[in-house]
Amino acid sequence: MVFITVPPELVHQKQWVCWKGDKKIPYDPITGKPASTTDPTTWASFVIASEADGYRGIGFVFAAHDPYTGIDIDNCVEDGILNADAQKTAQLMRSYTEVSQSGNGIHIIVKGKKPGPRCRANNVEIYGEGRYFVMTGQRRSSLNIHERQDELDILYRIMFPPEPPATERPTQLHQSDVVMVSKLLRSSQSHGIDRSNAFMSLWMGNIQGYPSHSEADLAFCGMLATESGDFDQIDRIFRKSGLYRIKWNQKRGQQTYGEATVERALRG
């Protein structure tokens, strides 16, 4: 088989299998027998898998002992363009992404642990172990795999929103950071503005459409303030966003620039 380009750090993992057939059955490239995604003795090195003959391609197996989680999104690519939901997920994760073997889906690999037992919602699947991805090398990103635990938590919450107990009313002031960001990413149109797209854009650090970086900072904090009146929570989430920069901590009289921005947002 021909070598494909994959993230260098995966090349050093002995977690590779070969595959063939329409059902993408995994095979041990050393013995030629079917492989198991839960049995490391049936996996091989990247080099051995790549050099094995008689197979359609190679795949990487996710295991409990490694730091990787895979996100599989089906039926999201048309004429080489990602649909809106897949694009949001890819932007949220900002990690290694490639087109799947079918050509109409994508795989995203990040560092982080799947925060719960559930794996599938609609056309999105998340796996941290007991599963393998057919690797194509048809990249839509750099070769880097990034630490994205917070983002995984957010995505999981979006896919599997928890139901509040019937005897309790949810309170805005005690939402976790993950729940609040998830809610803003899921939010529907409000007052003619696609709030989720606006929030995602600012979360990524994109200030296009705003007169200045400061105006974008205030707009982002204002969105957070609609869900939380907690000063510290807004400050924490802002620091995790793409908007965060050194200026946030610089003094402006008795306050830092960040403190003044959050207070202004809370005042509305």
PyMOL commands that set and color helices and strands:
alter all, ss='L'
color gray80, all
select helices_A, chain A and resi 8-11+40-42+46-51+84-93+149-159+172-174+177-186+195-203+213-225+231-240+246-249+257-267
alter helices_A, ss='H'
color red, helices_A
select strands_A, chain A and resi 16-20+25-27+57-62+68-73+77-78+81-82+96-99+106-111+120-121+124-127+131-135+251-252+255-256
alter strands_A, ss='S'
color yellow, strands_A
deselect
rebuild
show_as cartoon
